[in-house]
């Protein structure tokens, strides 16, 4: 039978893909690519057309083969698929490193730059510049022994990072809370309770069975009146994959984190960087560790007084000292008392179909694109939906999958990823396809999925990433969509689009009671908008804690002292944390963004890009939220450009100046904005 991963269909044939297809497909593509690369590297007179375009095509083919495997491993994980996935990691790592360390290819790229550079289009020159930079960052010029060690470190890292993520997934799936007393469930929404009842029934136990997934954890911490239930969930969540908590030692990531940081540091030192952070910043908007630290600490100085005041007010409201598992619960009640609105009260007004309709209308009004659902596309789960995007003249632009609901064996969180990258090469063309993945509570009997406003923000955020991928006009895969974009600018489109989920006109369009269809009442809408700056100081300090921790573990690592993960986390908390946490908190052990994802020495990117997003949206506040001329400039300068232009230059083209931190502080209602700007 033909291997579905090797087919030429426009979309992956998900239901045909089996774990046993994975390794043979990857091996075949890598073997063919290596043979072709050997031919290309020996060209006597390489040109952009004869060398670089074919290499772009080869990378596109690897991505087309591996993307559905990586995706299924995240959303439909199984032991067999995990085994096939892990078997391919060393093959892919070795291939990518061999490619990036190839001296003949490096010389060939330099020849093209020297011989054709002046005659090439700017985007073609950027393709070459990025490639030459990446050759150097892979150690192309290292002596043979150091080059081989760098290659080994990259291979080991890919395996360690996969193991980290597996441990978190297993720890999340490995814990449930069995509840027999209905009083323990007071405060939780009916949908969650019904889901827990069904789960208990399926397992053959009485009462309710609560899972350790993102929507359940969030609901328990904010709504459960039972402090013992809140504490149990907090402890289980914050000790996942660690040496503490109810599953202590079973899927412990402590040693895995140590090894990840050691390999990253070693790889950076092999390239003569002082630490991994310096290595990571070689491809970012920020140019130095000091620049990032200064940025984070400026925000901390501005936000910390507000955060301290907010926490003091919260404890006064509660009438007692608050533990970490109490903060969300009392914050929700304070917000409800102050604004007469709560996330759970909003759910009936945000049915997913209505939210999607309004979200797509925002995209149409801003960028002239239309989104339509299409039946018949190959899917991996019955809950998944497929949409196509067309331009203003009806031309096909791209498409995306939406996998919206939490379920077992699916990674927590929300993300956008590339299914197919855009290309327009001599060898052929492909339109971009994206995966949009969330973990919302699923629909219930006779009703659609109902979202909180926080869920709505998540959906807008991921769709912003999706638009960045789908509206690209770059023809070369290495720079199309989010590829080649400085990592500290990649969150700009996603955080920019979140602003529209707060806009009064948009709230009218995305809301409609799931029974009556009535939009969110005007008074409730005003109260919701007023909550935007509620506890903005606490929220900002929490993100700064994560960013400073990430920066310090990657900057201060030394082989002699080791990773010191918990020690550095304590020191960062002593500097910036406002909410006290228990000694057994092991948040780092499940911090996948940094230990398994793309945010190593880069978590600061969220705040960095949030400044860009706030300042970009300020341009729309000046001209009108749906001003087409401003939206066209944003599309032309940022959304459509991918990595074809320097991120700062692209922002300046749109805004007419450098980004201003004050825009973010103003948006959050932090009073020190003026002081910082001055």
C-alpha positions in Angstrom: 0.0 0.0 0.0 1.2 3.5 -0.9 2.6 5.5 2.1 0.2 8.4 2.6 3.0 10.6 3.8 4.7 10.4 0.4 1.7 11.3 -1.6 1.3 14.5 -3.6 -2.2 15.4 -2.4 -2.9 19.1 -1.5 -3.8 18.1 2.1 -2.5 15.4 4.4 -4.6 12.2 4.4 -4.8 12.1 8.2 -7.1 9.0 8.5 -4.8 7.0 6.3 -1.6 7.8 8.3 -0.5 5.0 10.6 2.5 5.0 13.0 4.2 2.4 10.8 4.2 4.9 7.9 6.3 7.5 9.7 9.8 6.2 9.8 9.9 4.7 6.3 8.5 8.0 4.8 11.0 10.2 6.6 13.9 7.9 5.7 12.9 7.9 2.0 12.5 11.6 1.7 15.8 12.3 3.5 17.6 9.8 1.3 16.3 11.4 -1.8 17.0 14.9 -0.5 20.6 14.0 0.4 21.3 12.7 -3.1 19.9 15.8 -4.7 21.8 18.1 -2.3 25.0 16.4 -3.2 24.3 17.2 -6.9 23.5 20.8 -6.1 26.6 21.3 -3.9 28.8 20.3 -6.8 27.4 22.7 -9.4 30.4 24.5 -11.1 28.5 27.8 -11.5 25.6 27.9 -9.0 22.9 30.5 -9.4 19.8 31.4 -7.4 17.7 29.5 -9.9 19.8 26.4 -10.1 20.9 26.1 -6.4 18.7 28.0 -4.0 15.3 27.5 -5.6 15.8 23.7 -5.7 17.0 23.7 -2.0 13.9 25.7 -1.0 11.8 23.0 -2.7 13.6 20.2 -0.9 13.0 21.9 2.5 9.3 22.3 1.5 9.1 18.6 0.8 10.6 17.7 4.2 8.1 20.0 5.9 5.2 18.5 4.0 6.2 15.0 5.2 6.9 15.8 8.8 4.3 18.4 9.6 1.3 16.0 9.8 3.4 13.6 11.9 4.4 16.3 14.4 0.9 17.6 14.5 -0.8 14.2 15.1 1.8 13.5 17.9 0.5 16.7 19.6 -3.3 16.3 19.1 -3.8 12.5 18.9 -0.9 11.1 20.9 -0.5 7.3 21.2 2.4 5.0 22.2 2.8 3.7 18.7 2.8 7.2 17.1 5.1 8.5 19.8 7.5 5.7 19.0 7.6 6.5 15.3 7.9 10.2 16.0 10.9 9.7 18.4 12.6 7.3 15.9 12.7 10.1 13.4 14.0 12.9 15.6 17.7 11.8 15.3 17.3 11.4 11.5 15.8 14.8 11.0 18.3 16.5 13.4 21.3 14.9 11.7 19.9 15.9 8.3 19.3 19.5 9.2 22.7 19.8 10.9 24.5 18.2 8.0 22.8 20.6 5.6 23.6 23.6 7.8 27.3 22.5 8.3 27.9 21.7 4.6 31.0 23.7 3.5 30.3 23.1 -0.2 26.8 24.5 0.2 28.1 27.4 2.2 30.6 28.2 -0.5 27.9 27.9 -3.2 25.6 30.3 -1.4 28.5 32.8 -1.0 29.2 32.4 -4.7 25.6 33.3 -5.6 25.7 36.3 -3.3 28.9 37.5 -4.8 28.0 36.9 -8.5 24.3 37.7 -8.5 23.7 39.7 -5.4 23.2 43.2 -7.0 20.8 41.8 -9.6 18.6 39.8 -7.2 15.3 41.0 -5.7 15.5 42.1 -2.1 13.5 39.0 -1.0 16.0 36.8 -2.8 19.0 38.5 -1.1 17.2 38.0 2.3 16.9 34.3 1.5 20.7 34.2 1.0 21.5 36.4 4.0 19.4 34.2 6.4 20.9 31.1 5.0 24.5 32.3 5.4 23.7 33.4 9.0 22.2 30.0 9.7 25.3 28.2 8.3 27.4 30.1 10.7 25.0 29.5 13.6 25.3 25.7 12.9 29.1 25.8 13.1 29.9 25.5 9.4 33.4 26.9 10.1 34.2 24.8 13.1 37.0 22.3 13.1 35.8 18.7 12.4 35.7 17.5 16.0 33.8 20.6 17.3 31.5 20.4 14.4 30.6 16.8 15.2 30.1 17.6 18.8 27.7 20.5 17.9 25.8 18.0 15.7 25.5 15.6 18.6 24.3 18.3 20.9 21.5 19.3 18.5 20.5 15.6 18.2 20.4 15.1 21.9 18.5 18.3 22.4 15.7 17.2 20.0 15.3 14.0 21.9 15.4 15.6 25.3 12.9 18.3 24.4 10.5 15.6 23.0 10.9 13.6 26.3 10.1 16.8 28.3 6.9 17.2 26.5 6.0 13.5 26.7 6.5 13.6 30.5 4.2 16.7 30.8 1.5 15.0 28.7 1.7 11.7 30.6 1.6 13.5 34.0 -1.5 15.5 32.9 -3.2 12.4 31.7 -2.1 10.4 34.7 -4.1 12.3 37.4 -7.8 12.7 37.9 -9.9 13.9 40.9 -12.7 11.6 41.9 -15.5 13.5 43.6 -18.5 11.9 45.3 -19.8 14.8 47.4 -21.6 17.3 45.1 -20.8 20.1 47.6 -17.2 19.8 46.4 -18.4 21.0 42.9 -20.2 24.1 44.1 -19.3 27.1 41.8 -18.3 25.0 38.8 -20.3 25.4 35.6 -22.9 22.9 34.5 -21.0 21.9 31.4 -17.9 20.9 33.3 -19.9 19.0 35.9 -21.8 17.1 33.2 -18.5 16.3 31.5 -17.1 15.0 34.8 -20.2 12.9 35.4 -19.9 11.3 31.9 -16.2 10.6 32.5 -17.0 8.8 35.8 -19.7 6.8 34.1 -17.4 5.7 31.3 -14.8 4.6 33.9 -17.5 2.7 35.9 -17.2 4.8 39.1 -19.9 6.8 41.0 -20.0 10.6 41.2 -17.7 12.8 39.1 -14.2 12.5 37.6 -12.4 15.7 37.0 -9.5 15.6 34.5 -6.3 17.6 34.7 -6.7 19.6 31.5 -6.4 23.3 30.9 -10.2 24.3 30.9 -10.9 22.1 34.0 -7.9 23.5 35.9 -8.8 27.1 35.1 -12.4 26.6 36.0 -11.6 25.0 39.4 -9.0 27.6 40.3 -11.4 30.5 39.5 -14.8 29.1 40.4 -14.7 26.2 42.8 -15.9 27.2 46.3 -14.1 24.3 47.8 -10.6 25.3 48.9 -9.5 21.7 49.2 -10.5 21.1 45.6 -8.6 24.2 44.5 -5.5 23.2 46.4 -5.6 19.7 45.0 -5.8 20.9 41.5 -3.1 23.6 42.0 -0.8 21.0 43.5 -1.4 18.5 40.8 -0.9 21.1 38.0 2.1 22.9 39.5 3.9 19.7 40.3 3.4 17.9 37.0 6.4 15.9 35.8 8.4 16.7 39.0 9.7 15.3 42.3 6.8 16.7 44.2 3.0 16.3 44.3 0.6 13.4 43.9 2.7 11.8 41.1 6.1 12.6 42.5 9.0 11.1 40.6 6.8 9.2 38.1 7.5 11.4 35.1 10.1 13.7 36.7 11.6 16.3 34.3 14.2 17.6 36.7 17.1 15.6 35.1 15.7 16.3 31.6 15.8 20.1 32.3 19.4 19.8 33.5 20.5 18.0 30.4 18.6 20.4 28.1 20.3 23.4 29.6 23.7 21.7 29.5 23.4 20.9 25.8 22.2 24.4 24.9 25.0 25.9 26.8 27.5 23.6 25.2 26.2 24.3 21.7 26.5 28.0 22.3 30.0 27.8 23.6 31.2 25.7 20.6 30.2 28.7 18.5 32.1 31.1 20.8 29.0 32.6 22.4 29.3 33.1 26.1 25.9 31.5 26.8 22.8 30.2 25.0 21.0 33.6 25.3 23.6 35.3 23.2 23.3 32.5 20.6 19.5 32.9 20.5 19.6 36.7 20.2 21.7 36.3 17.0 18.4 36.0 15.1 16.2 38.4 17.2 15.2 42.0 17.1 16.9 42.5 20.5 20.6 42.5 20.1 22.0 41.9 23.6 21.2 40.3 27.0 21.5 43.7 28.6 19.0 45.2 26.2 16.4 42.5 27.1 17.1 42.8 30.9 16.7 46.5 30.7 13.4 46.2 28.9 12.0 43.6 31.4 13.1 45.6 34.4 11.7 48.8 33.1 8.4 47.1 32.8 8.8 45.6 36.2 9.5 49.0 37.8 6.4 50.4 36.1 4.0 47.5 37.0 5.2 46.3 40.4 3.7 49.1 42.5 0.3 48.5 40.8 0.6 44.7 41.3 1.4 45.1 45.0 -1.6 47.4 45.4 -3.8 44.9 43.6 -2.7 42.0 45.7 -3.1 44.0 49.0 -6.6 45.0 47.9 -7.4 41.4 47.0 -6.4 40.1 50.5 -8.4 42.9 52.1 -11.4 41.8 50.0 -10.9 38.2 51.1 -10.3 39.1 54.7 -7.3 36.8 55.0 -3.9 35.9 53.7 -4.2 34.2 50.4 -2.5 31.1 49.2 -1.6 30.7 45.5 -4.7 28.6 44.9 -6.9 31.2 46.3 -5.9 34.2 44.1 -7.9 33.3 41.0 -11.0 32.5 43.0 -11.1 35.8 45.0 -10.0 37.8 42.0 -13.0 36.5 40.1 -15.3 37.4 42.9 -13.8 40.9 43.3 -14.1 41.4 39.6 -17.7 40.2 39.7 -18.5 42.5 42.6 -16.8 45.5 41.1 -18.0 45.1 37.5 -21.0 42.8 37.9 -19.6 40.4 35.3 -17.8 37.1 35.4 -16.3 34.8 32.8 -18.9 32.1 33.5 -21.8 34.5 33.2 -20.5 35.5 29.8 -20.3 31.9 28.4 -23.9 31.7 27.1 -23.3 34.8 25.0 -20.2 33.5 23.3 -21.2 30.3 21.4 -18.3 29.2 19.2 -20.2 29.4 15.9 -21.2 33.1 16.6 -17.7 34.0 17.7 -16.2 32.5 14.6 -18.6 34.3 12.4 -17.7 37.6 14.0 -14.0 36.9 13.9 -14.1 36.1 10.2 -16.0 39.4 9.7 -13.2 41.3 11.4 -10.7 39.7 9.0 -12.9 40.6 6.0 -13.4 44.2 7.1 -9.7 44.7 7.8 -8.0 42.8 5.0 -10.7 42.1 2.4 -10.6 38.3 2.8 -13.5 35.9 3.2 -13.5 32.7 5.3 -15.8 29.8 4.4 -16.1 26.4 5.9 -15.5 23.5 3.5 -16.8 20.0 3.9 -15.0 16.9 2.7 -11.4 17.8 3.7 -9.5 15.0 5.4 -9.6 15.4 9.1 -8.0 13.6 12.1 -10.9 13.8 14.5 -14.7 14.4 14.1 -14.5 17.6 16.0 -12.1 19.2 13.6 -13.3 21.8 11.0 -11.7 23.0 7.8 -11.9 26.5 6.4 -10.8 28.2 3.2 -9.7 31.9 2.8 -10.3 33.8 -0.4 -9.1 37.3 -1.4 -11.2 40.3 -2.4 -11.4 39.1 -6.0 -12.4 35.6 -4.9 -9.0 34.1 -5.5 -7.8 31.3 -3.2 -5.4 32.5 -0.5 -5.0 29.6 1.9 -6.9 27.4 4.3 -6.8 26.2 7.9 -8.0 23.5 10.3 -9.6 24.3 13.6 -9.2 21.7 16.4 -11.0 23.6 19.2 -11.8 21.2 22.1 -9.9 19.6 24.9 -9.7 15.8 24.9 -7.4 13.0 26.3 -4.1 12.5 24.5 -4.0 16.1 23.2 -1.4 18.5 24.3 -2.6 21.4 26.6 -2.6 25.0 25.5 -3.3 26.7 22.2 -1.2 27.2 19.2 -0.9 27.8 15.4 1.4 25.6 13.3 2.3 25.2 9.7 0.6 22.4 7.8 1.7 23.6 4.4 3.9 26.6 3.7 3.4 29.0 0.8 5.7 28.6 -2.2 5.8 29.9 -5.7 8.8 28.4 -7.4 9.8 27.3 -10.8 9.0 23.8 -9.8 5.5 24.6 -8.7 3.3 26.5 -6.3 1.5 25.8 -3.0 -1.0 27.8 -1.0 -0.5 28.0 2.8 -2.4 25.8 5.2 -2.4 26.2 9.0 -3.4 24.3 12.1 -5.3 26.3 14.7 -5.5 24.3 18.0 -7.3 25.3 21.2 -8.5 23.4 24.3 -12.0 24.7 24.9 -14.7 22.9 26.7 -16.6 20.8 24.1 -20.3 21.2 23.2 -22.9 19.5 25.4 -26.2 17.9 24.7 -28.2 20.2 22.5 -25.9 23.2 22.8 -22.8 24.5 21.0 -19.4 25.0 22.7 -19.7 28.1 24.9 -16.6 30.3 25.4 -15.5 32.6 28.2 -14.1 35.9 27.1 -10.7 34.6 27.9 -11.3 31.8 25.5 -12.4 34.4 22.9 -9.1 36.2 23.4 -7.2 32.9 22.8 -9.1 32.2 19.6 -8.4 35.8 18.3 -4.8 35.3 19.3 -4.3 32.1 17.4 -6.2 33.4 14.4 -3.8 36.3 14.3 -0.9 33.9 14.0 -3.0 32.1 11.3 -3.4 35.3 9.3 0.4 35.9 9.5 0.9 32.5 8.0 -2.0 32.6 5.5 -1.8 36.2 4.1 1.9 36.0 3.3 2.9 37.1 -0.2 6.4 35.7 0.0 7.2 33.0 -2.6 10.1 31.3 -0.9 9.2 28.9 1.9 12.1 29.8 4.2 10.7 33.4 4.5 7.0 32.8 4.0 4.5 33.3 6.8 6.1 33.2 10.2 9.3 31.6 8.8 12.3 33.8 9.1 10.5 36.3 11.3 12.5 37.4 14.3 11.1 35.4 17.2 10.6 38.4 19.4 8.3 39.9 16.6 6.4 36.7 15.8 3.7 37.5 18.4 2.9 40.9 16.9 0.0 39.8 14.6 -1.5 37.5 17.3 -1.5 40.1 20.1 -2.6 42.8 17.7 -5.7 40.9 16.8 -6.6 40.4 20.5 -7.5 44.1 20.6 -10.5 43.5 18.5 -12.0 41.1 21.0 -12.3 44.1 23.3 -13.8 46.5 20.7 -17.5 47.4 21.3 -18.5 46.9 17.7 -16.8 43.5 17.5 -18.3 42.4 20.8 -21.8 43.1 19.3 -20.9 40.9 16.3 -19.3 38.0 18.2 -21.9 37.7 20.9 -25.3 36.1 20.8 -27.0 34.1 23.5 -27.0 30.5 22.4 -30.7 30.2 23.2 -32.2 33.6 22.3 -29.5 34.9 19.9 -29.6 38.3 21.8 -26.2 40.1 21.8 -24.4 40.9 24.9 -26.4 43.7 26.7 -24.8 47.1 26.3 -24.3 47.5 30.0 -22.6 44.1 30.4 -20.4 44.9 27.4 -19.3 48.1 29.0 -18.5 46.3 32.2 -16.6 43.6 30.4 -14.5 46.3 28.6 -13.8 47.9 32.0 -12.3 44.6 33.2 -9.5 44.8 30.7 -7.1 46.6 33.0 -8.3 44.6 36.1 -5.2 43.2 37.8 -3.1 44.3 34.9 -0.2 44.8 37.2 -0.4 41.2 38.6 -0.7 39.8 35.2 2.3 41.7 33.9 4.5 40.7 36.8 3.6 37.1 36.3 4.7 37.2 32.7 7.9 39.1 33.7 8.6 36.4 36.2 8.5 33.8 33.5 10.6 35.9 31.1 13.3 36.8 33.7 13.5 33.1 34.8 13.9 32.0 31.2 16.6 34.6 30.5 18.6 33.8 33.7 18.6 30.0 33.4 20.0 30.4 29.8 22.4 33.3 30.6 23.8 32.1 33.9 24.2 28.4 33.3 27.7 27.0 34.0 28.8 23.4 33.8 30.4 23.7 37.2 27.3 24.9 39.0 24.7 23.1 36.8 21.2 24.4 36.0 20.1 25.5 39.5 16.5 25.7 38.1 14.7 26.0 41.4 17.3 28.3 42.9 17.1 30.8 40.0 13.4 30.6 40.0 13.3 31.5 43.7 15.7 34.4 43.1 13.5 35.7 40.3 10.4 35.4 42.4 12.2 37.3 45.2 12.8 40.1 42.7 9.5 40.4 41.0 6.8 38.0 42.3 3.9 39.4 44.2 1.8 36.3 44.9 3.6 33.9 47.3 4.0 30.3 46.1 4.6 27.2 48.2 8.1 25.7 48.3 6.9 22.6 46.5 5.7 24.5 43.4 7.5 23.0 40.4 6.2 25.2 37.7 9.4 24.9 35.7 9.0 21.2 35.2 6.1 21.7 32.9 7.2 25.0 31.3 7.0 23.6 27.8 7.4 27.0 26.0 11.0 27.1 27.2 12.1 23.5 27.6 10.2 21.9 24.7 9.1 24.8 22.5 10.6 27.6 20.5 10.8 30.1 23.4 14.2 29.1 24.9 15.9 32.4 25.9 12.9 34.0 24.2 9.9 34.1 26.6 10.5 37.9 26.8 9.3 37.9 23.2 5.7 37.9 24.4 6.1 41.3 26.2 8.4 42.6 23.5 5.9 41.9 20.8 3.1 43.1 23.1 4.7 46.5 22.9 4.8 46.3 19.1 1.1 45.1 19.1 -0.1 47.9 21.4 1.7 50.5 19.4 0.4 49.1 16.1 -3.1 49.1 17.4 -2.7 52.7 18.6 -2.4 53.6 14.9 -5.9 52.1 14.3 -7.2 54.0 17.4 -6.0 57.2 15.7 -7.5 56.5 12.3 -10.4 54.2 13.1 -10.4 50.5 14.2 -11.5 49.4 10.7 -9.8 52.0 8.6 -8.9 50.2 5.4 -6.0 52.4 4.5 -4.3 51.7 7.9 -5.2 48.0 7.6 -3.7 47.9 4.1 -0.5 49.4 5.4 -0.4 46.8 8.2 -0.9 44.0 5.7 1.7 45.4 3.3 4.4 46.1 5.9 3.9 43.3 8.4 1.3 40.5 7.7 2.3 39.8 4.2 6.0 40.2 4.4 7.0 37.1 6.5 10.7 37.1 7.2 11.5 39.0 4.0 12.4 42.2 5.8 14.0 43.1 9.1 11.3 43.2 11.8 12.2 46.7 13.1 12.3 48.1 9.6 8.9 46.6 8.9 7.4 48.1 12.0 8.9 51.6 11.3 7.5 51.4 7.7 4.0 50.8 9.2 4.2 53.2 12.2 6.6 55.8 10.9 8.8 55.5 14.0 10.3 53.0 16.5 8.0 51.2 18.9 7.1 53.0 22.2 6.8 51.0 25.5 4.3 53.6 26.8 1.7 52.3 24.4 1.6 49.0 26.3 1.4 50.6 29.7 -1.3 53.0 28.6 -3.3 50.0 27.2 -3.0 48.2 30.5 -4.0 51.3 32.5 -0.7 51.3 34.4 -0.2 54.9 35.6 3.5 54.9 35.4 3.3 55.0 31.6 3.9 58.7 31.4 6.9 58.4 33.7 8.5 55.7 31.7 7.9 57.5 28.4 9.5 60.6 29.9 
